[in-house]
Amino acid sequence: MMTHLKGKKVLIIKLRYIGDTLSIIPVVENLKAKAPDVTVDVMVNRGTEELVTHHPDIRKLWIYERRTAKKNILTSISYHKNLIKQLRSEKYDSVIDFTHGDRAAFLSFITGATQRITY
């Protein structure tokens, strides 16, 4: 049992495609198996959310709207401003980024989590 995760909130980010999204399921399940009291939330791209929507170990599913985020500069700023506010309000203890890209690394950083594992 991972006692250092007891009662902690963890966000897992995977902003890729369907096959890549599947790869986070064992991570979620192992986290919950080793630390049953940990809260696990997940952020995935729109279009891949159906793979994890009903997973019993995921408390909250964040759906990243990539098209909105890339539409134009004003739309992107507005979208990210709102998303940042929502992410920060969750007060995550840890963020694990499995995307390995600049956008997910930025999102990991702006959560304000004290521990971030990212690209």
N, CA, C and O atoms as a MOPAC input file, in Angstrom:
PM7 MOZYME 1SCF
protein

 N      0.83500 1    -1.18300 1     0.00000 1
 C      0.00000 1     0.00000 1     0.00000 1
 C      0.88100 1     1.24800 1     0.00000 1
 O      1.85600 1     1.31500 1     0.74900 1
 N      0.55300 1     2.21900 1    -0.81900 1
 C      1.29600 1     3.47000 1    -0.91200 1
 C      0.68600 1     4.48200 1     0.05000 1
 O     -0.24800 1     5.20000 1    -0.30800 1
 N      1.20600 1     4.53800 1     1.25800 1
 C      0.62600 1     5.40900 1     2.28100 1
 C      0.80600 1     6.89200 1     1.95700 1
 O      0.01400 1     7.71900 1     2.41100 1
 N      1.83600 1     7.24400 1     1.17700 1
 C      2.04300 1     8.65300 1     0.83500 1
 C      0.98200 1     9.19400 1    -0.12400 1
 O      0.89900 1    10.40600 1    -0.32500 1
 N      0.18200 1     8.33000 1    -0.70900 1
 C     -0.90000 1     8.76300 1    -1.59500 1
 C     -2.25900 1     8.77700 1    -0.90700 1
 O     -3.25700 1     9.17300 1    -1.51000 1
 N     -2.30200 1     8.35400 1     0.33700 1
 C     -3.56800 1     8.27700 1     1.05400 1
 C     -4.25500 1     9.65500 1     1.08900 1
 O     -3.68600 1    10.64100 1     1.55800 1
 N     -5.47600 1     9.68700 1     0.58500 1
 C     -6.26600 1    10.90600 1     0.58900 1
 C     -5.83600 1    11.95400 1    -0.42600 1
 O     -6.35900 1    13.06800 1    -0.40800 1
 N     -4.91300 1    11.63600 1    -1.29700 1
 C     -4.40600 1    12.59800 1    -2.28800 1
 C     -5.27300 1    12.59400 1    -3.54000 1
 O     -5.96900 1    11.62500 1    -3.84400 1
 N     -5.20500 1    13.71400 1    -4.25400 1
 C     -5.90400 1    13.85600 1    -5.53400 1
 C     -4.87400 1    13.86300 1    -6.65300 1
 O     -3.93900 1    14.66300 1    -6.65600 1
 N     -5.06600 1    12.95700 1    -7.60000 1
 C     -4.13000 1    12.80700 1    -8.71200 1
 C     -4.88200 1    13.02600 1   -10.02500 1
 O     -5.97800 1    12.50500 1   -10.22700 1
 N     -4.26600 1    13.80800 1   -10.90900 1
 C     -4.79100 1    13.99900 1   -12.25900 1
 C     -3.83500 1    13.33000 1   -13.22800 1
 O     -2.63000 1    13.57800 1   -13.20100 1
 N     -4.38800 1    12.47500 1   -14.08900 1
 C     -3.61600 1    11.83000 1   -15.15200 1
 C     -4.04300 1    12.47200 1   -16.47000 1
 O     -5.23200 1    12.54900 1   -16.78000 1
 N     -3.05600 1    12.93300 1   -17.24100 1
 C     -3.33700 1    13.58500 1   -18.51800 1
 C     -2.79900 1    12.73100 1   -19.65700 1
 O     -1.63500 1    12.32900 1   -19.65800 1
 N     -3.67100 1    12.46100 1   -20.63000 1
 C     -3.26000 1    11.74400 1   -21.83900 1
 C     -4.00300 1    12.35900 1   -23.01700 1
 O     -5.12700 1    11.96300 1   -23.32800 1
 N     -3.36600 1    13.33500 1   -23.67300 1
 C     -3.99600 1    14.05300 1   -24.78400 1
 C     -3.50500 1    13.48200 1   -26.11400 1
 O     -2.78600 1    14.14400 1   -26.86300 1
 N     -3.89600 1    12.27400 1   -26.38300 1
 C     -3.54600 1    11.61900 1   -27.63800 1
 C     -4.78400 1    10.94500 1   -28.22700 1
 O     -5.89900 1    11.45000 1   -28.09800 1
 N     -4.57900 1     9.81900 1   -28.86300 1
 C     -5.65200 1     9.16000 1   -29.57800 1
 C     -6.14700 1     7.92100 1   -28.83500 1
 O     -5.69700 1     7.63800 1   -27.72500 1
 N     -7.05800 1     7.19700 1   -29.43800 1
 C     -7.74700 1     6.09300 1   -28.77200 1
 C     -6.78200 1     5.04900 1   -28.20100 1
 O     -6.88200 1     4.70100 1   -27.02400 1
 N     -5.86900 1     4.55500 1   -29.00100 1
 C     -4.93600 1     3.53700 1   -28.51900 1
 C     -4.09100 1     4.03000 1   -27.36100 1
 O     -3.82200 1     3.29100 1   -26.41400 1
 N     -3.67600 1     5.28400 1   -27.44200 1
 C     -2.88600 1     5.88200 1   -26.36800 1
 C     -3.71600 1     6.04100 1   -25.09900 1
 O     -3.21200 1     5.84500 1   -23.99300 1
 N     -4.96400 1     6.39100 1   -25.25800 1
 C     -5.84700 1     6.55900 1   -24.10200 1
 C     -6.02400 1     5.23000 1   -23.37800 1
 O     -6.08800 1     5.19800 1   -22.14900 1
 N     -6.10200 1     4.14600 1   -24.12100 1
 C     -6.21900 1     2.82400 1   -23.49800 1
 C     -5.03900 1     2.53500 1   -22.56000 1
 O     -5.19000 1     1.82400 1   -21.56600 1
 N     -3.88400 1     3.08500 1   -22.87900 1
 C     -2.68000 1     2.77700 1   -22.09900 1
 C     -2.71400 1     3.34000 1   -20.67800 1
 O     -1.90600 1     2.93000 1   -19.84500 1
 N     -3.61700 1     4.25900 1   -20.38300 1
 C     -3.67200 1     4.79800 1   -19.01400 1
 C     -4.55400 1     3.96200 1   -18.08600 1
 O     -4.49700 1     4.12700 1   -16.86700 1
 N     -5.36100 1     3.07500 1   -18.64500 1
 C     -6.24900 1     2.25900 1   -17.80600 1
 C     -5.46700 1     1.42000 1   -16.79000 1
 O     -5.84600 1     1.40400 1   -15.61900 1
 N     -4.39600 1     0.72500 1   -17.18300 1
 C     -3.63400 1    -0.01600 1   -16.16900 1
 C     -3.00200 1     0.89700 1   -15.11200 1
 O     -2.84500 1     0.49400 1   -13.96000 1
 N     -2.64700 1     2.09700 1   -15.49200 1
 C     -2.07400 1     3.05200 1   -14.54000 1
 C     -3.11000 1     3.40600 1   -13.48000 1
 O     -2.82100 1     3.37600 1   -12.28400 1
 N     -4.30800 1     3.73900 1   -13.92200 1
 C     -5.39600 1     4.06800 1   -13.00000 1
 C     -5.66500 1     2.89000 1   -12.07100 1
 O     -5.76100 1     3.06200 1   -10.85600 1
 N     -5.78600 1     1.71200 1   -12.63400 1
 C     -6.11000 1     0.52000 1   -11.84000 1
 C     -5.00500 1     0.18500 1   -10.84200 1
 O     -5.29400 1    -0.21300 1    -9.71300 1
 N     -3.75600 1     0.33900 1   -11.24100 1
 C     -2.64800 1     0.07500 1   -10.32500 1
 C     -2.58100 1     1.10800 1    -9.20800 1
 O     -2.30700 1     0.76600 1    -8.05800 1
 N     -2.83000 1     2.36000 1    -9.54200 1
 C     -2.86100 1     3.39500 1    -8.49900 1
 C     -3.90800 1     3.06600 1    -7.43900 1
 O     -3.63200 1     3.11900 1    -6.24000 1
 N     -5.10100 1     2.72800 1    -7.89100 1
 C     -6.18900 1     2.41300 1    -6.95500 1
 C     -5.92500 1     1.11900 1    -6.18100 1
 O     -6.30900 1     1.00500 1    -5.01700 1
 N     -5.27900 1     0.15700 1    -6.81300 1
 C     -4.96900 1    -1.09900 1    -6.13400 1
 C     -3.92800 1    -0.88500 1    -5.03800 1
 O     -4.01300 1    -1.48600 1    -3.96700 1
 N     -2.95300 1    -0.03200 1    -5.31000 1
 C     -1.87700 1     0.21800 1    -4.34900 1
 C     -2.24500 1     1.27800 1    -3.31700 1
 O     -1.71800 1     1.27200 1    -2.20400 1
 N     -3.14700 1     2.18600 1    -3.68200 1
 C     -3.55500 1     3.26800 1    -2.77800 1
 C     -5.05900 1     3.48800 1    -2.93100 1
 O     -5.47800 1     4.42400 1    -3.61100 1
 N     -5.87000 1     2.64300 1    -2.31300 1
 C     -7.32700 1     2.70600 1    -2.49600 1
 C     -7.96000 1     4.05200 1    -2.12900 1
 O     -9.03400 1     4.38400 1    -2.63100 1
 N     -7.31200 1     4.82200 1    -1.26900 1
 C     -7.87000 1     6.11100 1    -0.84800 1
 C     -7.51800 1     7.26600 1    -1.77200 1
 O     -7.97100 1     8.38800 1    -1.54800 1
 N     -6.72600 1     7.01900 1    -2.79900 1
 C     -6.35100 1     8.07700 1    -3.72800 1
 C     -7.54700 1     8.40200 1    -4.63300 1
 O     -8.30600 1     7.51500 1    -5.02500 1
 N     -7.69400 1     9.68000 1    -4.95200 1
 C     -8.71900 1    10.11800 1    -5.90200 1
 C     -8.02900 1    10.30100 1    -7.24800 1
 O     -7.04400 1    11.03300 1    -7.35500 1
 N     -8.54900 1     9.63300 1    -8.27400 1
 C     -7.94300 1     9.69200 1    -9.60100 1
 C     -8.91000 1    10.35300 1   -10.58100 1
 O    -10.03600 1     9.89600 1   -10.77600 1
 N     -8.44100 1    11.43300 1   -11.18700 1
 C     -9.15400 1    12.09900 1   -12.26700 1
 C     -8.30700 1    11.94300 1   -13.52800 1
 O     -7.09300 1    11.75300 1   -13.45200 1
 N     -8.95600 1    12.02700 1   -14.68200 1
 C     -8.26900 1    11.82200 1   -15.95500 1
 C     -8.69100 1    12.90300 1   -16.93800 1
 O     -9.85800 1    13.29300 1   -16.98300 1
 N     -7.72400 1    13.38800 1   -17.73300 1
 C     -8.01200 1    14.31700 1   -18.82700 1
 C     -7.58500 1    13.66300 1   -20.13800 1
 O     -6.44300 1    13.23100 1   -20.29400 1
 N     -8.54000 1    13.60200 1   -21.08400 1
 C     -8.28000 1    13.02200 1   -22.40300 1
 C     -8.87700 1    13.92500 1   -23.47300 1
 O     -9.71400 1    14.77900 1   -23.18300 1
 N     -8.44200 1    13.73200 1   -24.70300 1
 C     -8.99100 1    14.47700 1   -25.83200 1
 C    -10.43200 1    14.07700 1   -26.11500 1
 O    -10.82200 1    12.92600 1   -25.92000 1
 N    -11.21500 1    15.04400 1   -26.57800 1
 C    -12.56700 1    14.75800 1   -27.07500 1
 C    -12.44500 1    13.68500 1   -28.15600 1
 O    -11.57800 1    13.76600 1   -29.02600 1
 N    -13.30400 1    12.69900 1   -28.09700 1
 C    -13.29100 1    11.60900 1   -29.06000 1
 C    -12.67800 1    10.33500 1   -28.50400 1
 O    -12.82600 1     9.25900 1   -29.08300 1
 N    -11.98700 1    10.46400 1   -27.37200 1
 C    -11.39600 1     9.27700 1   -26.74000 1
 C    -12.02900 1     8.99600 1   -25.37400 1
 O    -11.71500 1     7.99500 1   -24.72900 1
 N    -12.90600 1     9.87300 1   -24.95100 1
 C    -13.47200 1     9.78800 1   -23.59500 1
 C    -14.31700 1     8.53900 1   -23.35400 1
 O    -14.43000 1     8.08400 1   -22.21600 1
 N    -14.90800 1     7.98300 1   -24.40300 1
 C    -15.77100 1     6.81200 1   -24.22000 1
 C    -15.01800 1     5.61000 1   -23.65900 1
 O    -15.62500 1     4.72500 1   -23.05500 1
 N    -13.70800 1     5.57200 1   -23.85300 1
 C    -12.90600 1     4.45200 1   -23.35100 1
 C    -12.80900 1     4.44000 1   -21.83100 1
 O    -12.60100 1     3.38700 1   -21.22900 1
 N    -12.96000 1     5.60500 1   -21.20900 1
 C    -12.77400 1     5.69200 1   -19.75600 1
 C    -13.96100 1     6.30300 1   -19.01600 1
 O    -13.92300 1     6.43800 1   -17.79400 1
 N    -14.99500 1     6.66600 1   -19.73200 1
 C    -16.14900 1     7.35200 1   -19.13300 1
 C    -16.73700 1     6.61900 1   -17.94200 1
 O    -17.05000 1     7.24800 1   -16.93100 1
 N    -16.89300 1     5.33000 1   -18.03200 1
 C    -17.56500 1     4.57700 1   -16.97100 1
 C    -16.60100 1     3.75700 1   -16.11200 1
 O    -17.01300 1     2.82900 1   -15.41500 1
 N    -15.33400 1     4.10400 1   -16.17100 1
 C    -14.36400 1     3.34800 1   -15.37200 1
 C    -14.60100 1     3.63900 1   -13.88700 1
 O    -14.61600 1     4.80200 1   -13.48300 1
 N    -14.78400 1     2.60900 1   -13.08100 1
 C    -15.14000 1     2.81400 1   -11.67300 1
 C    -14.04300 1     3.45600 1   -10.82200 1
 O    -14.33600 1     3.96600 1    -9.74000 1
 N    -12.79400 1     3.44300 1   -11.28000 1
 C    -11.70700 1     4.02400 1   -10.50200 1
 C    -11.44600 1     5.48900 1   -10.82900 1
 O    -10.59500 1     6.12400 1   -10.20600 1
 N    -12.17700 1     6.02700 1   -11.80800 1
 C    -11.99200 1     7.42100 1   -12.19800 1
 C    -13.13500 1     8.25200 1   -11.62600 1
 O    -14.30500 1     8.02100 1   -11.93100 1
 N    -12.77200 1     9.22300 1   -10.79000 1
 C    -13.79100 1    10.07000 1   -10.16900 1
 C    -14.33400 1    11.09500 1   -11.16300 1
 O    -15.54700 1    11.24700 1   -11.31000 1
 N    -13.43000 1    11.79300 1   -11.84100 1
 C    -13.83900 1    12.86500 1   -12.74700 1
 C    -13.08100 1    12.73100 1   -14.05500 1
 O    -11.88200 1    12.45600 1   -14.07800 1
 N    -13.80500 1    12.93300 1   -15.13700 1
 C    -13.21400 1    12.88500 1   -16.46400 1
 C    -13.23100 1    14.28600 1   -17.06000 1
 O    -14.28700 1    14.89400 1   -17.23100 1
 N    -12.04300 1    14.78100 1   -17.37000 1
 C    -11.89800 1    16.06200 1   -18.05300 1
 C    -11.75500 1    15.77100 1   -19.53400 1
 O    -10.91500 1    14.96500 1   -19.93400 1
 N    -12.56900 1    16.41800 1   -20.34900 1
 C    -12.48700 1    16.22500 1   -21.79900 1
 C    -11.88400 1    17.48100 1   -22.39800 1
 O    -12.47800 1    18.55800 1   -22.35300 1
 N    -10.69100 1    17.32400 1   -22.95900 1
 C     -9.98000 1    18.45100 1   -23.56100 1
 C    -10.51200 1    18.68400 1   -24.96700 1
 O    -10.49700 1    17.78800 1   -25.81100 1
 N    -10.97700 1    19.88800 1   -25.19800 1
 C    -11.56300 1    20.26400 1   -26.48900 1
 C    -10.47600 1    20.82100 1   -27.40600 1
 O    -10.30100 1    22.03400 1   -27.51900 1
 N     -9.77100 1    19.93800 1   -28.03900 1
 C     -8.62900 1    20.32300 1   -28.87100 1
 C     -9.01900 1    21.28900 1   -30.00100 1
 O     -8.29800 1    22.24700 1   -30.27900 1
 N    -10.14900 1    21.03500 1   -30.63900 1
 C    -10.57700 1    21.92400 1   -31.74100 1
 C    -10.83200 1    23.34300 1   -31.24100 1
 O    -10.43500 1    24.31500 1   -31.88400 1
 N    -11.48600 1    23.45300 1   -30.10600 1
 C    -11.74600 1    24.76400 1   -29.51200 1
 C    -10.43800 1    25.42600 1   -29.11400 1
 O    -10.24500 1    26.62100 1   -29.33700 1
 N     -9.54800 1    24.64900 1   -28.53000 1
 C     -8.27000 1    25.16400 1   -28.05600 1
 C     -7.39000 1    25.67000 1   -29.19200 1
 O     -6.52100 1    26.51400 1   -28.97400 1
 N     -7.60800 1    25.16400 1   -30.39800 1
 C     -6.76200 1    25.54500 1   -31.53500 1
 C     -7.49800 1    26.38700 1   -32.58800 1
 O     -6.92900 1    26.70400 1   -33.63300 1
 N     -8.74000 1    26.74300 1   -32.32000 1
 C     -9.56400 1    27.43600 1   -33.32000 1
 C     -8.95100 1    28.76200 1   -33.75500 1
 O     -8.65800 1    28.94800 1   -34.93700 1
 N     -8.75700 1    29.67100 1   -32.83100 1
 C     -8.07300 1    30.93500 1   -33.08300 1
 C     -7.56300 1    31.45700 1   -31.74700 1
 O     -7.90200 1    30.90600 1   -30.70000 1
 N     -6.77600 1    32.48200 1   -31.76700 1
 C     -6.10400 1    32.94100 1   -30.55000 1
 C     -7.09100 1    33.37700 1   -29.46400 1
 O     -6.89000 1    33.05000 1   -28.29400 1
 N     -8.14000 1    34.09900 1   -29.81800 1
 C     -9.09300 1    34.56500 1   -28.81400 1
 C     -9.89500 1    33.40900 1   -28.20800 1
 O    -10.11600 1    33.35600 1   -26.99800 1
 N    -10.31300 1    32.51000 1   -29.05200 1
 C    -11.04500 1    31.33600 1   -28.56500 1
 C    -10.13500 1    30.49000 1   -27.67500 1
 O    -10.56100 1    29.99700 1   -26.63100 1
 N     -8.89100 1    30.32700 1   -28.09300 1
 C     -7.93600 1    29.54200 1   -27.32700 1
 C     -7.69100 1    30.15500 1   -25.94800 1
 O     -7.68700 1    29.44600 1   -24.94100 1
 N     -7.48800 1    31.45700 1   -25.90600 1
 C     -7.25700 1    32.13800 1   -24.62300 1
 C     -8.46100 1    31.99200 1   -23.71500 1
 O     -8.31400 1    31.69000 1   -22.53000 1
 N     -9.63400 1    32.19800 1   -24.25000 1
 C    -10.86300 1    32.08800 1   -23.46200 1
 C    -11.05400 1    30.66400 1   -22.93800 1
 O    -11.37600 1    30.46500 1   -21.76700 1
 N    -10.85700 1    29.68800 1   -23.80400 1
 C    -11.01600 1    28.29000 1   -23.41600 1
 C    -10.02900 1    27.91600 1   -22.31100 1
 O    -10.40800 1    27.32500 1   -21.30000 1
 N     -8.77000 1    28.26500 1   -22.51600 1
 C     -7.74800 1    27.89800 1   -21.54000 1
 C     -7.89700 1    28.66400 1   -20.22400 1
 O     -7.61000 1    28.12000 1   -19.15800 1
 N     -8.33700 1    29.90200 1   -20.28900 1
 C     -8.55800 1    30.67000 1   -19.05800 1
 C     -9.59700 1    29.96400 1   -18.17600 1
 O     -9.39700 1    29.81500 1   -16.97000 1
 N    -10.68400 1    29.53800 1   -18.77700 1
 C    -11.73200 1    28.82700 1   -18.04700 1
 C    -11.23600 1    27.47400 1   -17.54000 1
 O    -11.49700 1    27.09900 1   -16.39600 1
 N    -10.52700 1    26.75300 1   -18.38500 1
 C    -10.00200 1    25.44500 1   -18.00700 1
 C     -9.00500 1    25.56700 1   -16.84900 1
 O     -9.04100 1    24.77500 1   -15.90800 1
 N     -8.12900 1    26.55000 1   -16.92400 1
 C     -7.14100 1    26.77400 1   -15.86000 1
 C     -7.84500 1    27.04600 1   -14.53600 1
 O     -7.46300 1    26.49600 1   -13.50300 1
 N     -8.84900 1    27.87500 1   -14.56400 1
 C     -9.59700 1    28.19400 1   -13.34200 1
 C    -10.20900 1    26.92100 1   -12.73800 1
 O    -10.12900 1    26.70000 1   -11.52900 1
 N    -10.81700 1    26.09500 1   -13.58800 1
 C    -11.43600 1    24.85600 1   -13.11800 1
 C    -10.40200 1    23.87000 1   -12.57600 1
 O    -10.60800 1    23.26300 1   -11.52500 1
 N     -9.29500 1    23.71400 1   -13.29400 1
 C     -8.24700 1    22.78700 1   -12.85200 1
 C     -7.65100 1    23.21800 1   -11.51700 1
 O     -7.45500 1    22.39100 1   -10.62600 1
 N     -7.36500 1    24.50100 1   -11.37700 1
 C     -6.77700 1    25.00400 1   -10.12900 1
 C     -7.73000 1    24.83700 1    -8.95100 1
 O     -7.29900 1    24.61800 1    -7.81900 1
 N     -9.03400 1    24.94100 1    -9.22700 1
 C    -10.01100 1    24.81400 1    -8.14100 1
 C    -10.05100 1    23.39300 1    -7.57200 1
 O    -10.51000 1    23.19500 1    -6.44700 1
 N     -9.58300 1    22.41700 1    -8.32500 1
 C     -9.55900 1    21.02500 1    -7.86200 1
 C     -8.47200 1    20.76900 1    -6.82500 1
 O     -8.55700 1    19.81100 1    -6.05600 1
 N     -7.44600 1    21.62600 1    -6.80300 1
 C     -6.34400 1    21.50400 1    -5.83400 1
 C     -5.70500 1    20.10000 1    -5.86400 1
 O     -5.64400 1    19.40000 1    -4.85300 1
 N     -5.23800 1    19.72600 1    -7.04600 1
 C     -4.58400 1    18.42400 1    -7.20300 1
 C     -3.26500 1    18.39800 1    -6.44300 1
 O     -2.53400 1    19.38700 1    -6.40400 1
 N     -2.97700 1    17.26200 1    -5.84700 1
 C     -1.70000 1    17.05500 1    -5.17000 1
 C     -0.62100 1    16.64600 1    -6.17500 1
 O      0.53600 1    17.05200 1    -6.06200 1
 N     -1.01800 1    15.83700 1    -7.15500 1
 C     -0.07900 1    15.31900 1    -8.15200 1
 C     -0.72900 1    15.30300 1    -9.52700 1
 O     -1.93100 1    15.08200 1    -9.66900 1
 N      0.09400 1    15.54200 1   -10.52200 1
 C     -0.34300 1    15.42100 1   -11.91100 1
 C      0.67300 1    14.54400 1   -12.62900 1
 O      1.88100 1    14.76000 1   -12.53500 1
 N      0.16100 1    13.55100 1   -13.34700 1
 C      1.01900 1    12.67700 1   -14.14000 1
 C      0.62700 1    12.85700 1   -15.60000 1
 O     -0.49500 1    12.54800 1   -15.99900 1
 N      1.56600 1    13.35900 1   -16.38600 1
 C      1.32400 1    13.61600 1   -17.80400 1
 C      1.92800 1    12.48700 1   -18.62900 1
 O      3.14600 1    12.30600 1   -18.65500 1
 N      1.07300 1    11.73600 1   -19.29500 1
 C      1.52100 1    10.64800 1   -20.16600 1
 C      1.51300 1    11.06000 1   -21.63900 1
 O      1.67100 1    10.22100 1   -22.52500 1
 N      1.32800 1    12.36200 1   -21.89200 1
 C      1.23000 1    12.83400 1   -23.26800 1
 C      2.59400 1    13.09500 1   -23.88800 1
 O      2.81000 1    12.79400 1   -25.06200 1
 N      3.50500 1    13.64500 1   -23.12000 1
 C      4.83700 1    14.02200 1   -23.58200 1
 C      4.77400 1    15.08300 1   -24.68000 1
 O      5.39100 1    14.94400 1   -25.73600 1
 N      4.02200 1    16.13600 1   -24.40800 1
 C      3.93300 1    17.25400 1   -25.33300 1
 C      3.82700 1    18.56000 1   -24.56400 1
 O      3.56100 1    18.57100 1   -23.36200 1
 N      4.03900 1    19.66000 1   -25.27700 1
 C      4.06300 1    20.95900 1   -24.60200 1
 C      2.71500 1    21.38300 1   -24.04300 1
 O      2.67000 1    21.99600 1   -22.97600 1
 N      1.62900 1    21.08300 1   -24.71700 1
 C      0.30200 1    21.48700 1   -24.24000 1
 C     -0.04000 1    20.80100 1   -22.91000 1
 O     -0.49900 1    21.45500 1   -21.97300 1
 N      0.17900 1    19.50100 1   -22.83200 1
 C     -0.09900 1    18.76700 1   -21.59300 1
 C      0.87300 1    19.17400 1   -20.49000 1
 O      0.49200 1    19.23600 1   -19.32100 1
 N      2.11300 1    19.44700 1   -20.84700 1
 C      3.08900 1    19.90900 1   -19.84700 1
 C      2.64000 1    21.24900 1   -19.26800 1
 O      2.74200 1    21.47100 1   -18.06100 1
 N      2.15000 1    22.13300 1   -20.11900 1
 C      1.62800 1    23.42400 1   -19.66300 1
 C      0.43200 1    23.21900 1   -18.73600 1
 O      0.36200 1    23.82800 1   -17.66800 1
 N     -0.49500 1    22.37500 1   -19.13500 1
 C     -1.66700 1    22.10600 1   -18.30200 1
 C     -1.26200 1    21.51000 1   -16.96100 1
 O     -1.84800 1    21.84300 1   -15.93100 1
 N     -0.26900 1    20.63400 1   -16.96800 1
 C      0.23700 1    20.05300 1   -15.72300 1
 C      0.76200 1    21.15400 1   -14.80400 1
 O      0.47800 1    21.17100 1   -13.60700 1
 N      1.51900 1    22.05400 1   -15.37600 1
 C      2.12200 1    23.13900 1   -14.60400 1
 C      1.07100 1    24.06200 1   -13.99100 1
 O      1.16100 1    24.42000 1   -12.81700 1
 N      0.07700 1    24.44600 1   -14.78900 1
 C     -0.88600 1    25.44400 1   -14.31600 1
 C     -1.88800 1    24.89900 1   -13.30300 1
 O     -2.63800 1    25.66900 1   -12.70400 1
 N     -1.90900 1    23.58700 1   -13.10600 1
 C     -2.82400 1    23.05700 1   -12.07600 1
 C     -2.44200 1    23.53800 1   -10.70100 1
 O     -3.28700 1    23.62200 1    -9.81000 1
 N     -1.17800 1    23.85500 1   -10.52100 1
 C     -0.70400 1    24.25800 1    -9.19900 1
 C     -0.36400 1    23.06800 1    -8.30800 1
 O     -0.04700 1    23.24600 1    -7.13200 1
 N     -0.42600 1    21.86900 1    -8.85300 1
 C     -0.10100 1    20.66400 1    -8.06000 1
 C      1.33900 1    20.74800 1    -7.57300 1
 O      2.22700 1    21.20400 1    -8.29400 1
 N      1.55800 1    20.30300 1    -6.34300 1
 C      2.90700 1    20.35900 1    -5.77800 1
 C      3.83600 1    19.34700 1    -6.41100 1
 O      5.05200 1    19.53600 1    -6.40800 1
 N      3.28800 1    18.28000 1    -6.95100 1
 C      4.09900 1    17.26400 1    -7.62000 1
 C      3.58400 1    17.07800 1    -9.03200 1
 O      2.41200 1    16.77000 1    -9.24800 1
 N      4.49500 1    17.27300 1   -10.00600 1
 C      4.11400 1    17.11600 1   -11.41000 1
 C      5.15000 1    16.23700 1   -12.09300 1
 O      6.35300 1    16.48800 1   -12.02100 1
 N      4.65700 1    15.20700 1   -12.75200 1
 C      5.52200 1    14.32800 1   -13.51300 1
 C      5.11900 1    14.53700 1   -14.96100 1
 O      4.02800 1    14.14500 1   -15.37500 1
 N      6.00900 1    15.16000 1   -15.73100 1
 C      5.64900 1    15.54800 1   -17.08300 1
 C      6.88500 1    15.62100 1   -17.96000 1
 O      8.00800 1    15.41300 1   -17.50000 1
 N      6.66100 1    15.91500 1   -19.20400 1
 C      7.69900 1    16.02500 1   -20.21400 1
 C      8.53100 1    17.25300 1   -19.95800 1
 O      9.46900 1    17.53000 1   -20.70500 1

